[in-house]
């Protein structure tokens, strides 16, 4: 299906015991957002089954993403250029942080 979206997964960013998965989302050739998925070094970034998902665990992941973004000078909020967000995405069943750019 041609939707105009292309996603790139970058190599994990390792910082001590924290690992950050990073994905770039392009729409029609324009960078729209950068997604951050924190996890501990003992966690896999692959889910074996839907039964392994935990909303509580993903909400903790979202809190970790928010803390990680704030520590790097990116407080959550809306800005003229876009948004810095962290939270639980119920549709995707995932906790994450992201930087989204406005046109």
DSSP file (Angstrom, degrees, kcal/mol; ACC not computed):
  #  RESIDUE AA STRUCTURE BP1 BP2  ACC     N-H-->O    O-->H-N    N-H-->O    O-->H-N    TCO  KAPPA ALPHA  PHI   PSI    X-CA   Y-CA   Z-CA
    1    1 A X              0   0    0      0, 0.0     2,-1.0     0, 0.0     3,-0.1   0.000 360.0 360.0 360.0 126.7    0.0    0.0    0.0
    2    2 A X        +     0   0    0      1,-0.2     0, 0.0     2,-0.1     0, 0.0  -0.763 360.0 151.1 -91.7 101.9    1.5    3.3   -1.0
    3    3 A X        -     0   0    0     -2,-1.0    -1,-0.2     2,-0.3     3,-0.1   0.514  61.4-114.4-106.5  -9.7    0.8    5.7    1.8
    4    4 A X  S    S+     0   0    0      1,-0.3    24,-3.2    -3,-0.1    25,-0.5   0.356  77.4 124.0  89.2  -6.5    3.8    8.0    1.4
    5    5 A X  E     +A   27   0A   0     22,-0.2     2,-0.4    23,-0.1    -1,-0.3  -0.730  34.9 179.3 -93.0 136.7    5.2    6.9    4.8
    6    6 A X  E     -A   26   0A   0     20,-2.5    20,-3.0    -2,-0.4     2,-0.4  -0.998   9.3-160.9-133.5 132.1    8.7    5.5    5.1
    7    7 A X  E     -A   25   0A   0     -2,-0.4     2,-0.4    18,-0.2    18,-0.2  -0.917   3.1-166.4-115.4 138.9   10.2    4.4    8.4
    8    8 A X  E     -A   24   0A   0     16,-2.3    16,-2.8    -2,-0.4     2,-0.6  -0.991  10.0-150.4-123.4 131.7   13.9    4.0    9.2
    9    9 A X  E     -A   23   0A   0     -2,-0.4    14,-0.2    14,-0.2     2,-0.1  -0.901  17.2-154.3 -99.5 121.8   15.2    2.2   12.3
   10   10 A X  E     -A   22   0A   0     12,-2.7    12,-0.5    -2,-0.6     3,-0.1  -0.477  34.4 -80.3 -87.5 163.4   18.6    3.5   13.4
   11   11 A X  E     -     0   0A   0     -2,-0.1    -1,-0.1     1,-0.1    11,-0.0  -0.347  63.4 -89.4 -58.6 145.8   21.1    1.5   15.4
   12   12 A X  E     -     0   0A   0      9,-0.1     2,-0.7     1,-0.1     9,-0.2  -0.233  33.1-129.6 -57.5 144.9   20.2    1.5   19.1
   13   13 A X  E     -A   20   0A   0      7,-2.7     7,-2.8    -3,-0.1     2,-0.5  -0.897  25.4-158.7 -96.5 114.4   21.6    4.3   21.3
   14   14 A X  E     +A   19   0A   0     -2,-0.7     2,-0.4     5,-0.2     5,-0.2  -0.855  18.7 170.8-102.7 126.3   23.3    2.7   24.3
   15   15 A X  E >   -A   18   0A   0      3,-3.2     3,-2.1    -2,-0.5     2,-0.3  -0.850  64.3 -61.5-135.8  96.4   23.8    4.8   27.4
   16   16 A X  T 3  S-     0   0    0     -2,-0.4    -1,-0.1     1,-0.3     0, 0.0  -0.483 118.6 -16.9  63.6-126.8   24.9    2.7   30.4
   17   17 A X  T 3  S+     0   0    0     -2,-0.3    24,-1.5    -3,-0.1     2,-0.4   0.436 122.3  91.2 -90.3   0.9   22.2    0.2   31.1
   18   18 A X  E <   -AB  15  40A   0     -3,-2.1    -3,-3.2    22,-0.2     2,-0.4  -0.823  56.6-166.3-100.6 134.8   19.6    2.1   29.1
   19   19 A X  E     -AB  14  39A   0     20,-3.0    20,-2.2    -2,-0.4     2,-0.6  -0.972   3.9-159.5-118.6 131.7   19.0    1.4   25.4
   20   20 A X  E     -AB  13  38A   0     -7,-2.8    -7,-2.7    -2,-0.4     2,-0.4  -0.948   5.8-152.1-115.1 116.2   17.1    3.8   23.2
   21   21 A X  E     - B   0  37A   0     16,-2.6    16,-2.6    -2,-0.6     2,-0.4  -0.705  17.8-159.8 -79.4 136.6   15.6    2.5   20.0
   22   22 A X  E     -AB  10  36A   0    -12,-0.5   -12,-2.7    -2,-0.4     2,-0.4  -0.978  12.4-179.3-126.0 130.2   15.3    5.3   17.5
   23   23 A X  E     -AB   9  35A   0     12,-2.1    12,-2.9    -2,-0.4     2,-0.4  -0.988  15.0-149.3-128.7 139.4   13.0    5.5   14.4
   24   24 A X  E     -AB   8  34A   0    -16,-2.8   -16,-2.3    -2,-0.4     2,-0.6  -0.905  10.0-156.5-106.0 133.0   12.6    8.2   11.8
   25   25 A X  E     -AB   7  33A   0      8,-2.8     7,-3.0    -2,-0.4     8,-1.5  -0.945  10.8-174.6-115.0 117.5    9.3    8.7   10.1
   26   26 A X  E     -AB   6  31A   0    -20,-3.0   -20,-2.5    -2,-0.6     2,-0.5  -0.890   8.2-163.6-109.3 138.8    9.2   10.4    6.7
   27   27 A X  E >  S-AB   5  30A   0      3,-2.7     3,-1.6    -2,-0.4   -22,-0.2  -0.978  78.8 -18.8-123.7 119.8    6.0   11.3    4.9
   28   28 A X  T 3  S-     0   0    0    -24,-3.2    -1,-0.1    -2,-0.5   -23,-0.1   0.875 130.7 -49.9  50.9  41.7    6.4   12.1    1.2
   29   29 A X  T 3  S+     0   0    0    -25,-0.5     2,-0.4     1,-0.2    -1,-0.3   0.429 115.6 111.8  84.7  -0.2   10.1   12.6    1.7
   30   30 A X  E <  S-B   27   0A   0     -3,-1.6    -3,-2.7     0, 0.0     2,-0.5  -0.909  73.3-117.2-110.5 132.5    9.8   15.0    4.6
   31   31 A X  E     +B   26   0A   0     -2,-0.4    -5,-0.3    -5,-0.2     3,-0.1  -0.534  38.7 170.2 -65.7 118.1   10.9   14.1    8.1
   32   32 A X  E     -     0   0A   0     -7,-3.0    69,-3.1    -2,-0.5     2,-0.3   0.791  56.4  -7.2 -99.4 -37.9    7.7   14.2   10.2
   33   33 A X  E     -BC  25 100A   0     -8,-1.5    -8,-2.8    67,-0.2     2,-0.4  -0.997  46.7-140.0-160.4 158.0    8.8   12.7   13.5
   34   34 A X  E     -BC  24  99A   0     65,-2.3    65,-2.3    -2,-0.3     2,-0.4  -0.996  25.0-155.2-122.2 126.6   11.5   10.9   15.5
   35   35 A X  E     -BC  23  98A   0    -12,-2.9   -12,-2.1    -2,-0.4     2,-0.4  -0.847   3.5-160.0-109.0 139.5   10.4    8.1   17.9
   36   36 A X  E     -BC  22  97A   0     61,-3.4    61,-2.4    -2,-0.4     2,-0.5  -0.976   6.6-174.4-123.0 127.1   12.3    7.0   20.9
   37   37 A X  E     -B   21   0A   0    -16,-2.6   -16,-2.6    -2,-0.4     2,-0.1  -0.874  12.7-161.4-122.4  95.3   11.7    3.6   22.6
   38   38 A X  E     +B   20   0A   0     -2,-0.5     2,-0.3    23,-0.3   -18,-0.2  -0.466  17.9 160.8 -78.2 149.2   13.7    3.2   25.8
   39   39 A X  E     -B   19   0A   0    -20,-2.2   -20,-3.0    -2,-0.1     2,-0.1  -0.976  39.0-101.7-157.0 159.1   14.4   -0.2   27.4
   40   40 A X  E >   -B   18   0A   0     -2,-0.3     3,-1.7   -22,-0.2   -22,-0.2  -0.407  39.2-107.5 -78.4 161.5   16.7   -1.8   29.8
   41   41 A X  T 3  S+     0   0    0    -24,-1.5    -1,-0.1     1,-0.3   -23,-0.1   0.733 119.9  55.3 -65.3 -20.3   19.7   -3.8   28.6
   42   42 A X  T 3  S+     0   0    0    -25,-0.2     2,-0.3     2,-0.1    -1,-0.3   0.546  93.9  88.5 -88.0  -6.0   18.0   -7.1   29.8
   43   43 A X  S <  S-     0   0    0     -3,-1.7     2,-0.2     2,-0.0    -4,-0.1  -0.694  71.4-136.1 -93.6 143.6   14.8   -6.3   27.7
   44   44 A X        -     0   0    0     -2,-0.3    -4,-0.1     2,-0.2    -2,-0.1  -0.640   9.3-138.7 -87.7 153.1   14.4   -7.3   24.1
   45   45 A X  S    S+     0   0    0     -2,-0.2     2,-0.4    -6,-0.1    -1,-0.1   0.433  84.3  82.4 -89.0   1.7   12.9   -4.9   21.6
   46   46 A X  S    S-     0   0    0      2,-0.0     2,-0.5     0, 0.0    -2,-0.2  -0.885  71.6-145.0-107.0 136.3   10.9   -7.7   20.1
   47   47 A X        -     0   0    0     -2,-0.4     3,-0.1     1,-0.1    -2,-0.0  -0.880   3.1-159.1 -98.2 125.6    7.6   -8.9   21.6
   48   48 A X  S    S-     0   0    0     -2,-0.5     2,-0.3     1,-0.2    -1,-0.1   0.825  72.6  -5.0 -72.8 -30.8    7.1  -12.7   21.3
   49   49 A X    >   -     0   0    0      1,-0.1     3,-1.7     0, 0.0     4,-0.3  -0.991  66.4-110.0-160.0 155.6    3.4  -12.5   21.7
   50   50 A X  G >  S+     0   0    0     -2,-0.3     3,-1.5     1,-0.3    -1,-0.1   0.805 115.8  66.0 -60.3 -28.1    0.5  -10.1   22.4
   51   51 A X  G 3  S+     0   0    0      1,-0.3    -1,-0.3    -3,-0.0    -3,-0.0   0.702  92.4  62.0 -68.6 -16.4    0.1  -11.9   25.8
   52   52 A X  G <  S+     0   0    0     -3,-1.7    -1,-0.3     2,-0.0    -2,-0.2   0.589  82.6 104.3 -82.2 -10.5    3.6  -10.5   26.7
   53   53 A X    <   -     0   0    0     -3,-1.5     2,-0.4    -4,-0.3     3,-0.1  -0.470  49.4-172.6 -74.9 142.8    2.4   -6.9   26.4
   54   54 A X     >  -     0   0    0     -2,-0.2     4,-2.4    39,-0.2     5,-0.2  -0.970  20.1-156.3-137.1 119.2    1.7   -5.0   29.6
   55   55 A X  H  > S+     0   0    0     -2,-0.4     4,-2.4     1,-0.2     5,-0.2   0.904  99.3  53.7 -60.2 -40.1    0.1   -1.6   29.6
   56   56 A X  H  > S+     0   0    0      1,-0.2     4,-1.9     2,-0.2    -1,-0.2   0.927 109.5  47.3 -60.0 -45.2    1.7   -0.8   33.0
   57   57 A X  H  > S+     0   0    0      1,-0.2     4,-1.8     2,-0.2    -1,-0.2   0.893 112.3  49.7 -64.0 -40.0    5.1   -1.7   31.6
   58   58 A X  H  X S+     0   0    0     -4,-2.4     4,-2.0     2,-0.2    -1,-0.2   0.845 107.5  53.8 -69.8 -33.3    4.6    0.4   28.5
   59   59 A X  H  X S+     0   0    0     -4,-2.4     4,-2.1     2,-0.2    -1,-0.2   0.881 108.4  50.2 -66.6 -36.9    3.4    3.4   30.7
   60   60 A X  H  X S+     0   0    0     -4,-1.9     4,-2.3     2,-0.2    -2,-0.2   0.880 108.1  53.2 -65.4 -37.4    6.7    3.1   32.6
   61   61 A X  H  X S+     0   0    0     -4,-1.8     4,-2.2     2,-0.2   -23,-0.3   0.895 107.7  51.2 -62.8 -40.2    8.5    3.0   29.3
   62   62 A X  H  X S+     0   0    0     -4,-2.0     4,-2.4     2,-0.2    -2,-0.2   0.898 109.0  50.5 -64.2 -40.9    6.7    6.3   28.4
   63   63 A X  H  X S+     0   0    0     -4,-2.1     4,-2.4     2,-0.2    -2,-0.2   0.898 109.9  50.6 -63.3 -40.0    7.8    7.8   31.7
   64   64 A X  H  X S+     0   0    0     -4,-2.3     4,-2.4     2,-0.2    -2,-0.2   0.891 109.6  50.8 -64.0 -39.0   11.4    6.8   31.0
   65   65 A X  H  X S+     0   0    0     -4,-2.2     4,-2.6     2,-0.2    -2,-0.2   0.916 109.8  49.9 -64.2 -43.0   11.2    8.4   27.5
   66   66 A X  H  X S+     0   0    0     -4,-2.4     4,-2.6     2,-0.2    -2,-0.2   0.923 112.6  46.9 -61.6 -45.1    9.9   11.6   29.0
   67   67 A X  H  X S+     0   0    0     -4,-2.4     4,-2.4     1,-0.2    -1,-0.2   0.909 112.2  50.4 -62.9 -42.4   12.7   11.7   31.6
   68   68 A X  H  X S+     0   0    0     -4,-2.4     4,-0.8     2,-0.2    -2,-0.2   0.913 112.1  46.8 -63.5 -44.0   15.3   10.9   28.9
   69   69 A X  H ><>S+     0   0    0     -4,-2.6     5,-2.3     1,-0.2     3,-0.9   0.931 112.9  48.9 -64.3 -45.9   14.0   13.7   26.6
   70   70 A X  H ><5S+     0   0    0     -4,-2.6     3,-2.0     1,-0.2    -2,-0.2   0.896 105.9  57.5 -61.0 -40.2   13.9   16.3   29.5
   71   71 A X  H 3<5S+     0   0    0     -4,-2.4    -1,-0.2     1,-0.3    -2,-0.2   0.727 106.1  51.1 -64.0 -21.0   17.4   15.4   30.5
   72   72 A X  T <<5S-     0   0    0     -3,-0.9    -1,-0.3    -4,-0.8    -2,-0.2   0.216 129.0 -94.5-101.0  13.5   18.6   16.3   27.0
   73   73 A X  T < 5S+     0   0    0     -3,-2.0     2,-0.5     1,-0.1    -3,-0.2   0.715  91.1 119.1  85.6  21.3   16.9   19.7   27.0
   74   74 A X      < -     0   0    0     -5,-2.3    -3,-0.1    -6,-0.1    -2,-0.1  -0.682  43.9-169.3-119.3  76.6   13.6   18.7   25.4
   75   75 A X        -     0   0    0     -2,-0.5     9,-0.2    -5,-0.2    -8,-0.1  -0.361  34.2 -99.4 -64.4 145.2   10.8   19.4   27.8
   76   76 A X  S    S+     0   0    0    -10,-0.1     2,-0.3     7,-0.1     9,-0.2  -0.352  75.2  87.0 -63.8 142.3    7.5   17.9   26.8
   77   77 A X  E    S-D   84   0A   0      7,-2.5     7,-2.7    -3,-0.1     2,-0.4  -0.861  74.1 -68.9 153.5 175.3    5.1   20.4   25.2
   78   78 A X  E     +D   83   0A   0     -2,-0.3     2,-0.3     5,-0.2     5,-0.2  -0.784  45.8 179.1 -98.1 141.6    3.9   22.1   22.0
   79   79 A X  E >   -D   82   0A   0      3,-3.6     3,-0.7    -2,-0.4    -2,-0.0  -0.844  45.2 -99.8-134.1 168.4    6.2   24.6   20.2
   80   80 A X  T 3  S+     0   0    0     -2,-0.3     3,-0.1     1,-0.2    -1,-0.0   0.853 125.0  45.1 -58.1 -34.2    6.0   26.8   17.1
   81   81 A X  T 3  S-     0   0    0      1,-0.1    21,-2.6    20,-0.1     2,-0.3   0.614 128.5 -75.6 -87.3 -13.9    8.1   24.2   15.3
   82   82 A X  E <   -DE  79 101A   0     -3,-0.7    -3,-3.6    19,-0.3     2,-0.3  -0.956  59.4 -56.0 157.8-138.5    6.2   21.1   16.5
   83   83 A X  E     -DE  78 100A   0     17,-2.8    17,-2.9    -2,-0.3     2,-0.5  -0.998  16.2-151.0-149.2 144.2    5.8   19.0   19.7
   84   84 A X  E     +DE  77  99A   0     -7,-2.7    -7,-2.5    -2,-0.3     2,-0.3  -0.990  37.3 170.0-112.4 122.8    7.8   16.9   22.1
   85   85 A X  E     - E   0  98A   0     13,-2.8    13,-3.4    -2,-0.5     2,-0.3  -0.952  22.1-179.3-137.2 149.1    5.6   14.2   23.5
   86   86 A X  E     + E   0  97A   0     -2,-0.3     2,-0.3    11,-0.3    11,-0.2  -0.976  32.5 102.0-145.4 140.8    5.8   11.0   25.6
   87   87 A X  E     - E   0  96A   0      9,-2.3     9,-2.2    -2,-0.3     2,-0.5  -0.989  66.8 -58.2 173.5-171.8    3.0    8.7   26.6
   88   88 A X  E     - E   0  95A   0     -2,-0.3     2,-0.9     7,-0.2     7,-0.2  -0.869  35.5-153.0-100.2 124.5    1.2    5.5   26.0
   89   89 A X  E  >> - E   0  94A   0      5,-3.2     5,-1.7    -2,-0.5     4,-1.3  -0.850   8.0-170.2 -97.3 101.8   -0.2    4.8   22.6
   90   90 A X  T  45S+     0   0    0     -2,-0.9    -1,-0.2     1,-0.2     5,-0.0   0.845  83.4  57.0 -63.9 -34.5   -3.1    2.5   23.2
   91   91 A X  T  45S+     0   0    0      1,-0.2    -1,-0.2    -3,-0.1    -2,-0.0   0.907 119.0  31.0 -63.8 -41.6   -3.6    1.8   19.4
   92   92 A X  T  45S-     0   0    0     -3,-0.2    -1,-0.2     2,-0.2    -2,-0.2   0.513 102.7-132.3 -92.4  -6.4    0.0    0.6   19.1
   93   93 A X  T  <5 +     0   0    0     -4,-1.3     2,-0.3     1,-0.2    -3,-0.2   0.909  66.1 120.5  54.2  46.8    0.1   -0.8   22.7
   94   94 A X  E   < - E   0  89A   0     -5,-1.7    -5,-3.2   -41,-0.1     2,-0.4  -0.996  59.4-139.7-143.4 144.6    3.5    0.9   23.2
   95   95 A X  E     + E   0  88A   0     -2,-0.3     2,-0.3    -7,-0.2    -7,-0.2  -0.875  43.4 140.5 -99.3 136.4    5.0    3.5   25.4
   96   96 A X  E     - E   0  87A   0     -9,-2.2    -9,-2.3    -2,-0.4     2,-0.3  -0.965  44.0-122.9-161.1 172.1    7.4    6.0   23.7
   97   97 A X  E     -CE  36  86A   0    -61,-2.4   -61,-3.4    -2,-0.3     2,-0.3  -0.915  31.3-179.5-120.5 154.3    8.7    9.5   23.3
   98   98 A X  E     -CE  35  85A   0    -13,-3.4   -13,-2.8    -2,-0.3     2,-0.5  -0.999  29.1-144.3-153.8 155.8    8.6   11.5   20.1
   99   99 A X  E     -CE  34  84A   0    -65,-2.3   -65,-2.3    -2,-0.3     2,-0.4  -0.991  26.9-168.7-116.0 120.2    9.5   14.7   18.5
  100  100 A X  E     -CE  33  83A   0    -17,-2.9   -17,-2.8    -2,-0.5     2,-0.4  -0.934   9.7-144.5-115.9 132.6    7.0   15.7   15.9
  101  101 A X  E     - E   0  82A   0    -69,-3.1     2,-0.3    -2,-0.4   -19,-0.3  -0.767   8.7-140.9 -98.6 139.8    7.5   18.5   13.4
  102  102 A X              0   0    0    -21,-2.6   -22,-0.0    -2,-0.4   -19,-0.0  -0.715 360.0 360.0 -94.4 147.6    4.7   20.8   12.2
  103  103 A X              0   0    0     -2,-0.3    -1,-0.1   -21,-0.0   -21,-0.1   0.513 360.0 360.0 -70.2 360.0    4.6   22.0    8.6
